[in-house]
Amino acid sequence: MKSIRVSCLALAVCFAMGTAITGCGNTAPTEKSTVQATDTKVAATTESKAEEKKPQKVTFVTQANDQMTESEKQLKAAYDGEVEIVSLPATELMPKIQVDAMSGTNAYDIYSTGQGAIQFGLQGIVDELPKLDDWDDIFPGSRANYMFGDKIYGWPVQADTCLLFYRTDLLEKAGYKEPPKTYDEFREMAIKMTTDVNGKHPGEAGFNEDKIEVYGSDYKGGNFDSNTWEFYNYLVANGGKTHEIDYANKTYKITINEKPAVDTLTWVVDNYKKFNVYPKGTINNDWAEFHTMFVEGKVALAVNFAYMFDMANADNSKVKGKFSAALMPKGTVKNGAVIGGWVISLASSSKKKEDALRFMKFVASSQGSTIYADTQGAMVPRQSDFQKKIDAAQGPMKVKLEQCLANLNNADSVDLTKLGASYDASVKIMNATINMALTGKVTPQAALDSAKKQLEDLLKKDKFLEK
């Protein structure tokens, strides 16, 4: 297609020049020869410039998964330029991007990550980007996820959020007509639906906490981000944060040990230690253990990312036809939920930035992001595109999308992502803090006081906002 466009442009120039010559019948032969020579030169120059503007092949690196082959196939088919898509295992993606940037090998022009945009932006690994033409159509939480102050370090290509999953059959059996609207109701229902082998519930005479058949809820106390990201759903609902940043003055304050966070952690710990609505293995539960418990019919209420809906609705699920999803319950401040997703960023070391931006604008567009999200089984980042999917959906899928939309409109980014290169270490601190409190060895207040000191030491060591 590109060679055809170039030839047509050259012919158009020749045709225009030829028309001018025909209209001047009295032009001397020598002048005609000069015009014809100029005509040829102009056509050749135009074709040369067109060839120079032909987009160069760019390299796009992202995380490997089972769906990436189809994503690559459809993106390449829809894009009118050349792109090489490199897929790396999750454990290699971030390190290889950093090596590429620091070594100057320039192997990649575009980076696609989950939470790396701000980190790379603060490190000077990716360039600041302008707003897309339809920037306001993207979910506010998705935009905020990849911004540091007013600087944009990535364009969202996928969105994700958490839902409140609930067992419709167990709620009905317990006498409830609808899922919990607040976290007080959440606990009340969770206690009533936690059932031992003798049909007893926590607080009742004879209840056996060692022989529970169905738990009212569950929690991801795993070893890394599953723990911290679940905690944030409850924290934002209570108006809490780990820290506050003054972007103008480049200062920050750690707030993780203040009342909203203490109350949130106390709520989680009491669910586990006092009310027995979480499984005893909660501290070791990660993503897989968590969704398996729900799909196997062992949990009544669960907070998780939307991927679990499809698992629970699968033919081999024990809860198919017995569950639904809803808006996250309200805390003391709001119906809070965290927002995740995927992003594309421009490598500062790229030698083909104009062409890289051209491909990025395609992937981040309504068309490109829909292809990317659909082939990955993810959510589109634009509100208008999301509504179109709801309008076209039916049955359980319509319910899922409607509740995803409701939660996406309330969702916040996990503020630890704003800590740049300190993100991974800060998540580990929060994970250890939560689990220390869950063991009962320290109070929630003491655990969070320790977390504050550790986060302050970490950011000081990493010279956060000093660069």
N, C-alpha and C positions, 0 to 999 in steps of 0.2 A: 504493500500500500504506500510505503514512503516513496519508492522510486516513481510510482505513478504520479504522486502529487508534485514531485520535482519536475518531471517531464511536462506536466500540464502547465506549471508556472512558466517554464521556459517558452512553451508554445504560445502562451498568452502574451508574453512580452514580444515574441516574434510577430504575432498577428497584429498587435497594436502598432508596431513599427512599420510593418508592411502596409497597413492601411494608410499611415501618414505618407508613405512614399507614393502610393497609388494616387493619392489626392493631389500630388504636386507633379503633374505631367510634364512641366517645362523644366524639371530639374536636370542639370547637365550630367552626362555620364560619369564624369569624375566625382561629382558630388554624390551621385547615386552609389558609386563604389564605396565612398567614404561612409555613407549611411549604412550600407549593407555590412561593412566591416564592423561598424559600431554596434549594429544589431547583433551580430554574432558574438561580439565581446560581451555585450550586456547579458545575452542569454547564458553564455558560459559562466559569467560572474555570478549571475543569479542562481544557476544550478550549483555552483561551487559553494555559495553561502548556504543554500538549502541543505547540501550535504553536510556542511559544518554544523548545522543546527540539529541534525539527526540525533535523537537521544542516544546517549551511550548506555551500555549495559551496566546496571548497578547491582550490588550484592546486598541482600537483605538477610539478616541472621535472626533466628527465632528459636523457640524451644520445640524440641521434637516430641511428637505424640502420635497416637494411632490415626488421628484425623488429618495430620499435616499433609499427607500425600494428596488428598482430595482438595484441601485448601490451596495448595500450590498449583494444582492442575487448573482450578477454576479462576484463580487470580491471574495466572499467566494468560489464560484464554481471553479474559475480559480486558486486559491491559494492552495498549497499543505501542508498547515499547519492550525492551528486553530487560529481564531481571533474573538473577540467579538467587534462589532461595536456599539458604543453608540452615538445616535443622540440627540443633545440638541437644544432648541430654540435659535435663534440668540442672544437674550438678556441675555441668561444664559451661553453661551459657554465660553467667555473670563473670566468672574468672577469665574466660576467653575474650570477652568484650574488653575487659580491663587490660589484659595483656596486649590486645590489638591496639588499643588506644595509646598505651604507654610506650610500646615498642616502636610505634610508627610504621608498622607493617601495612596498615591501611587495607586489610583484607575485607572489611565490611564498610558499607556506606550508610546502612540503616540498621538500627538496633530495635528489636521488639522484645519487651520484657513485661513482667507483671508489676513490679514495684521499683524498678531500677532507674526510672527517669530522673527523679529529683536527686538521687545519689550521684548519678552521672553528671547531672547539670552542675551541682555544687563542686564536683571534681574537675569540671572543664572538659569532660569527655563528650558531651553532646551540646549542641547549639540551642540557644533560646529560639523559640518559634513564634510566629505571628498567630493571631486568632484565625480560625477557619471562617469562611464567609457565613456559615450557619452555626457558628459557635454556640449561640444561645439555645439552639435546639438540642444540644447535648446535655444529658442529665447534669445538674449542678455538681453533684458529688463526683461524677466522672471527671469533670473539668478540674475540680479542686484536687483530685487525686494526684495530678501531675503538674501542679503549680506550686511554686515557692514564692509566696507573696504574690506579686502581679506577673511573675515570670513563668512562661509556659515552656516546659521541657519535654512535653510529649503530647501527641494527639491520640485520644482514645479510639480504639478499634473494636473493643468489646466491653461490655459492662457485666457486672455480677452483683448480687446482693443476697442477704439471708432472708429466710422465711420462717414463720412459726408453723411447724408441722404438728398436726394433731390427729389422733385416732377418733374418728367419728363414732365408731361403735362403743368405745370405752367411755367417751363423754356421755353418750346417751345412757349407757348402763349406770353411770354415776349420777344421772339426773340432771345433766347440763344440756342446754339446747344450742349453745354456741361456744366457741373457743374463748379463752381469757382475753379480756381487753386491757388489763393492767397486770403488773407483776405480782401484786397482792393476790389477785384472782388466780394467776398462774400457779403460785405456791399452794393455794387452797385446793385447786383442782388436782395438782400433782400429788398432794398428800392423799386425797380421796381415791385416786386411781392407782397408787402404789399398793400392791396386793401380794400377800404371802401365800404359801401353799394352802393355808386354811381359810383364805378369803378375808383375812384381817388386814387392817390399814394402820399406818403409824399413829401412835397415840391410843390405840385400842388395846384392851387387856388381851394378852396372849399373842400379840403381834411378834413374829419371828423375823428379825432383820437379817438373819443368815439364810433364810429360805424364801426369798422374794421371787415371785414368778413374773410380775410386770412392775416396772419402775415408772413412777409418775413422770420422770424426766431423766436427762442425762447431761453430761458435761465433758468437754474434750480437755482433759488435763495432760495432753501429750507433751512431747519433748521440745516442740518448737512452736510454729506460728498458729496451729489450730487452737491452742490454749488461749493465747493473747487475743486472737481475732474474735473468738467467741465472747471473751470477757468484755471486749469493746462494745458489743451490742448492748449490753446492760449498762456500761459506763456512759455512753452517749445518751441513753434514755434518761439517765439521772443528771445530765448536764456536766459530766466529768471529763477531764482531760489529763494526759500525762504531763503536759507542759504548755506554756504559752510563749509565742515568739513575737517580738516587736521587730518587724522586718525593716522598718525605716532606720531604727537605731542599732540594729544588729545585736539585740540582747534577748535573753530568754529566761524563763522562770519555770522550775520543775514544780508541778502542782499535784503529783500523783498521790501524795499523802493527805490531801485535803478531804473534807467531808463527803463530797459526792463519790469519790473513789473508795473511801473507807466503808461507806454504806453499801456500795455495790459489792465489794469483796466480802463483807459480812453476810450479805444476802446469799452469795454463792456458797460460802463455807457452811452456813446454817442449813442450806438445802441438803448438803452432803452429811455433815456431822450430826446435826440436831434432828432433822426431819426424815432422813433416810430415803429421799426421793431420787438420789443418784446411785448408780451401782458402786459397789465397794472398789472396783477396779478403775474408778474414774481418773485417778491420777495418771494412769498408764494409757488411757483411751486416746487414740489419735483419730484421724479422719476415718480410716477403714473400720476400726472397732466401733466407732460411733454410728456410722450409717448401717453397719451390719446389725447392730442391736435394734434399730428402728425397723429395718426391712424384715427382720426375723420376728417382729411382733412383741418385742420385750420392753418397749418404751411407749408411753402415751403422748408426751409432749416433747418436742425437740426443736432447737434452734440450729439451723444449718443453712449452707448455701444451696441454691436452687437445684444443683445437680442431683440432689437426693430424691427430688420429686420423680424423676424418670426411673430411678432404681426402685422406688417404692411402688411405682405403677407398672413395673415389668410383670410378665406372666408368671415368673418364678418367685415373685414376692409374696410373703405371707400376709401382707397388709393391702394388697391390691383391692380396690373397692371399699376399703375400710379406713381411709385417711383423706385428709385434705390439707390445704395450706391457707394461711391468713396473714393479715397485717401484724407486724411485731407488736407485742403489748406495750403499753405506755408506762414509762417510769415516772419519776417525780417531775420531769420536764417535758418529755416528748415520746412519741413512738419511734424509738431509735433503731437503726440498723446500720451495719457497716457496708461499704461498697468496695467491690474489687473490680477486676477487669484486666485488660491487656492494652498496651500502648506502643506506639512507634516513635522513635526519636532519631534525629539527624546526627550522625557521627561527626564530631568536630574535625576529625582527621581525614574525612572524605575529600577526594580530589574531584569528585563529580557532584558537587552539592546541588547544582541546578537540576540535574537529571534525577538525583536522589529525591529532591523535593517534589518533582513531578510525579514519581511513583508513590511517594508518601501521601500526596494530596488525593491520589486515586484510592489508595487503601483506606484512608481516613474519610473518604466521601461516603455518602449514603449508599451508593452502589457497592463500593469496595468493602466497606465495613459490614454490610449485610452478607456479602459472600463469605467474608472471613468468619463472622460470628456463626452463620448458619452451618458452615462446614465443620466448625469446631464444636457445635452443639452449645454455643454460648448465646448471650443476649446482645442485641444491637444497642449502641450507645446513644442513639437519638430518640427523643420522645415521639416524634412523628412516625418514625419507622416502627417503633414499638407498638404504637396504637394500630397501625396497619396489620400487624401480626395478630393482635388481639381480635380485631374485626374478622379476620380470616379463620381464626381457630374455633374448635368445637370441643365439647366434653371436658375431660380433666385438663387437657392442655390449655384451654381457655381460662380455667380457674388458676392454673399455675401462672400464666402470663399476667392476668389481672392483678394477682397478689404481688407478683414481682414488680409491676409498675407502681403499685401503691407503696411498696417498700423503697423502691429506687427514688421516689420523690421525697422520701424522708431520710435517705441514707447519707452518712458522713464518711469521710475518709478516716482511716486509722492514723492518728496524728503522729505516730512514731515514724511513718514514712517520710515525714518532713525532716528527719534527723540525718538524712543523707547517708554517708558512709558508716554512720553509727547505728543504722537501722537494725542490722542483724544482731549485733551485740545487745541493743536495747530490748529487742524481743526476747532474747535469752534471759535477760534480767527480769522482765515481767513474768515470763513463764515460771522461773524459779521462785519468784515472789508469791505468785498465786498458789503454787503447789506447796510451798512452805506453810502457808496459812491453811490449806486444805488438810494437811497432816495434823493440825492442831498444836504443833510445837510452838508456834508464836501466834499472837493475836493479829487480826487484819491490820490494825493500826501500826503495830511494831513491824510487820512485814513491809508495809508501804513506806514507813519511815526509812527502813533500810534501802528500799528501792530508790527513794529520792536521792540518798547519798551516793548510791552506785551510779545512777544516771548522771548526776552532777560530775562525778569523777570521770566517767566515760567521756562526756562531752568536753570536759577540760582537756583530757588526754588527746582527744581527736581534734582539738582546736576548732570546735564547731563555731561557725560564723566569724572566725578570725581570718579566714583566707579570702 
